[in-house]
Amino acid sequence: MDEKKKQIPLRLSDSLWRELAAWAEDDFRSVNGQIEFLLTECVHQRKKSRSFEKNDENVV
């Protein structure tokens, strides 16, 4: 499945850019790739958290 990617403008502070660039370099990614990786991880964590909360509500 070929997933199309959306292009979005993103404004970051210089300090955040530097932190992300250093982190990306450590992980052998581009800054764009690092941002995409981090956002994907956050979405997965949120889904897991919400799933856990829904299951927890049913255990009364």
Backbone as a ProteinNet text record, in pm:
[ID]
protein_1_A
[PRIMARY]
MDEKKKQIPLRLSDSLWRELAAWAEDDFRSVNGQIEFLLTECVHQRKKSRSFEKNDENVV
[TERTIARY]
85.3	0	89.5	72.5	152.9	78.1	124.6	58.5	114.3	26	70	100.2	200.1	238.7	194.3	146.8	104.3	223.6	232.2	334.1	267	331.1	277.2	389.8	357.4	458.3	467.3	585.7	604.6	707.1	668.6	759.9	811.2	941.8	1005.6	1103.6	1120.5	1223.2	1360.2	1457.9	1594.1	1643.9	1613.7	1662.6	1598.1	1468.5	1401.9	1456.6	1479	1535.9	1671.3	1756.1	1888.3	1878.3	1788.2	1768.1	1720.2	1623.5	1571.8	1678.5	1757	1862.7	1967.1	2004.6	2102.8	2045.6	1921.4	1856	1844.2	1804.9	1791.4	1925.5	2030.5	2164.1	2202.3	2171.4	2199.9	2126.1	2005.4	1921.3	1935.7	2030.9	2055.7	1930.6	1861.9	1743.6	1761.1	1680.1	1670	1583.7	1587.3	1501.6	1355.3	1320.1	1183.2	1145.6	1235.8	1211.1	1196.4	1276.2	1269.3	1135.4	1091.7	962.7	850.3	854.5	751.2	753.9	873.5	887.9	828.1	863.2	814.1	662.8	607.5	462.2	391.6	448.1	390.7	391.9	504	513.7	410.1	393.1	295	152.9	121.2	-12.8	-35.4	66	53.1	35.1	111.9	99.7	-38.8	-89.6	-222.2	-329.6	-317	-413.2	-409	-288.9	-275.5	-336.5	-309.6	-359.8	-512.1	-567.6	-713.9	-778.1	-714.2	-764.6	-763.1	-654.9	-642.8	-749.6	-773.1	-874.6	-1013.1	-1044.4	-1175.2	-1192.9	-1089.3	-1096	-1109.4	-1041.2	-1043.6	-1183.4	-1254	-1388.9	-1485.8	-1462	-1551.6	-1529.6	-1425.8	-1392.8	-1440.6	-1569.1	-1623	-1682.5
-118	0	123.8	208.2	329.3	443.4	479.9	584.4	720.3	810.8	944.9	1022.3	1105.7	1186.2	1329.8	1390.1	1529.9	1618.2	1729.2	1828.6	1937.3	1971.4	2076.5	2172.3	2300.1	2392.8	2375.8	2380.4	2361.8	2462.5	2540.6	2639.8	2587.8	2586.4	2540.4	2646.1	2654.1	2743.6	2689.2	2776	2732.5	2626.6	2644.8	2549.1	2412.2	2408.9	2280.9	2215.2	2295	2241.8	2176.9	2244.7	2189.9	2059.6	2054.2	1931.6	1816.9	1845	1742.6	1698	1793.1	1759.4	1668.8	1698.4	1614.9	1476	1469.8	1342.3	1261.6	1328.1	1261.1	1203.4	1280.1	1232.3	1108.7	1110.3	994.4	869.8	889.7	778	751.3	818.4	802.2	831.7	940.1	984.1	1129	1170.9	1314	1377.2	1509.2	1576.6	1547.3	1551.5	1520.7	1377.7	1284.5	1145.5	1129.6	1205.5	1198.6	1251.5	1363.2	1420.2	1323.2	1263.4	1166.2	1045.4	996.5	883.8	918.1	1035.2	1075	1092.2	1152.5	1168.2	1033.1	942.5	808.1	735.9	745.8	683.8	742.2	873.4	938.2	891.8	879.8	833.4	689.9	602.3	464.4	459.4	539.3	543.4	591.7	691.3	744.4	639.5	566.4	460.2	352.9	313.9	212.8	263.5	388.4	448.2	454.5	496.6	506.5	368.3	270.1	133.7	80.6	108.4	64.4	130.3	260.6	332.4	275.7	243.9	188.1	50.7	-31.6	-163.1	-149.2	-51.6	-28.1	13.6	90.6	135.1	17.5	-85.7	-201.4	-298.2	-278.1	-369.9	-311.6	-290.2	-232.1	-337.2
0	0	0	-98.1	-109	-42.1	76.8	154	113.7	71.9	36	163.9	156.2	271.2	249.2	354.8	351.7	385.9	319.7	352.1	435.1	546.8	631.8	670.7	679.1	730.5	882.2	933.6	1077.5	1126.2	1223.2	1279.5	1412.9	1426.2	1548.9	1597.3	1726.4	1779.2	1740.5	1738.2	1705.1	1802.8	1929.8	2030.1	2011.4	1981.2	1958.4	1832.6	1728	1603.8	1631.4	1707	1737.8	1815.6	1912	1990.3	1901.4	1815.6	1724.9	1625	1576.4	1480.1	1544.4	1667.8	1737.7	1763.1	1805	1832.3	1703.3	1595.4	1466.3	1422.8	1440.8	1402.8	1484.3	1613.2	1699	1651.2	1598.7	1553	1402.6	1336.8	1193.1	1109.8	1145	1071.6	1031.1	934.6	903.8	1012.7	1021	1118.6	1086.6	958.4	918.3	959.6	935	973.1	1123.8	1199.2	1345	1394.5	1339.2	1378.8	1346.4	1228.2	1190.1	1284	1316.3	1408.5	1545.5	1598.4	1730.4	1731.8	1628.9	1622.6	1612.3	1533.5	1520.7	1655.5	1727.1	1859.3	1956	1952.5	2040.3	2008.9	1881.2	1842.2	1889.9	1874.4	1921.2	2072.6	2145.5	2291.4	2333.3	2263.1	2295.2	2271.3	2160.1	2130.9	2238.8	2280.6	2386.6	2516.1	2549.4	2672.6	2671.5	2560.3	2550.7	2554.2	2492.7	2494.8	2637	2709.2	2848.1	2934.1	2913.8	2990.3	2963.9	2838.6	2805.7	2869.9	2866.9	2930.6	3081	3138.4	3282.7	3327.5	3244.4	3277.3	3283	3204.8	3199.1	3314	3394.7	3503	3635.2	3648	3770.7	3857.8
[MASK]
++++++++++++++++++++++++++++++++++++++++++++++++++++++++++++

